[in-house]
Amino acid sequence: MFIDHSPIIDGGVILISSFLFWIIHVPQYKGVYVAYVIVFMNGLIFALLFYSTGSLIPATLAHAIYNVGIGIYFAHKHIKEQNHPNR
């Protein structure tokens, strides 16, 4: 809808989309400030994937892959903490 008008408009739409992605996802990370930057960068990557391909499929797949990866990371971290509670 807003793609291929001009570089300025396209850039603005990509930044707005990334910001909206950030707003939706930031409450999950209460106080983890590094995560705030990562979430915005993910939104930017996903928006650029959509912009460059014209399809939501690559962005959706990238989001799913990221979610699986972060899920594995936190599951591993949780299991490690359960096995070694004093570390």
C-alpha positions in Angstrom: 0.0 0.0 0.0 2.7 2.5 1.0 5.6 0.8 -0.9 7.5 2.2 -3.9 6.3 5.8 -3.6 9.7 7.4 -2.8 12.7 6.5 -0.7 11.7 9.0 2.0 8.1 7.7 2.3 9.2 4.1 2.1 11.9 4.7 4.8 9.3 6.5 7.0 6.9 3.6 6.6 9.6 1.1 7.5 10.5 3.0 10.6 6.9 3.4 11.7 6.3 -0.3 11.1 9.4 -1.1 13.2 8.3 1.2 15.9 4.8 -0.4 16.0 6.5 -3.8 16.2 8.6 -2.5 19.1 5.5 -1.1 21.0 3.7 -4.5 20.7 6.7 -6.6 21.9 8.4 -4.4 24.5 6.1 -5.1 27.4 7.4 -8.7 27.4 10.9 -7.5 28.3 10.2 -5.4 31.4 13.4 -3.5 32.2 15.7 -5.5 29.9 17.0 -2.5 28.0 19.2 -4.4 25.6 16.1 -6.3 24.5 14.4 -3.1 23.6 17.1 -2.4 20.9 17.0 -6.0 19.7 13.2 -5.9 19.3 13.4 -2.7 17.3 16.2 -4.2 15.1 14.1 -7.3 14.5 11.2 -5.1 13.5 13.4 -3.3 11.1 14.7 -6.5 9.6 11.2 -7.9 9.2 10.0 -4.7 7.6 12.9 -4.7 5.2 12.3 -8.3 4.3 8.7 -7.4 3.5 9.8 -4.3 1.6 12.4 -6.2 -0.5 10.2 -9.2 -1.3 6.7 -7.7 -1.4 5.6 -10.8 0.6 4.9 -11.3 4.3 6.1 -14.9 4.1 9.9 -14.2 4.5 9.2 -11.9 7.4 6.9 -14.4 9.0 9.4 -17.2 8.6 12.2 -15.0 10.0 10.0 -14.1 13.0 9.2 -17.8 13.6 12.9 -18.8 13.3 13.8 -16.1 15.8 11.1 -17.2 18.2 12.3 -20.8 18.0 15.9 -19.7 18.6 15.1 -17.5 21.5 12.9 -20.2 23.0 15.7 -22.8 22.8 18.1 -20.3 24.3 15.9 -19.6 27.3 14.9 -23.3 27.7 18.6 -24.2 27.8 19.3 -21.4 30.3 16.4 -22.5 32.5 17.5 -26.2 32.5 21.1 -25.1 33.2 19.9 -23.0 36.2 17.8 -26.0 37.5 20.8 -28.3 37.4 23.2 -25.8 38.9 21.1 -23.4 41.1 24.1 -21.7 42.8 25.8 -20.5 39.6 
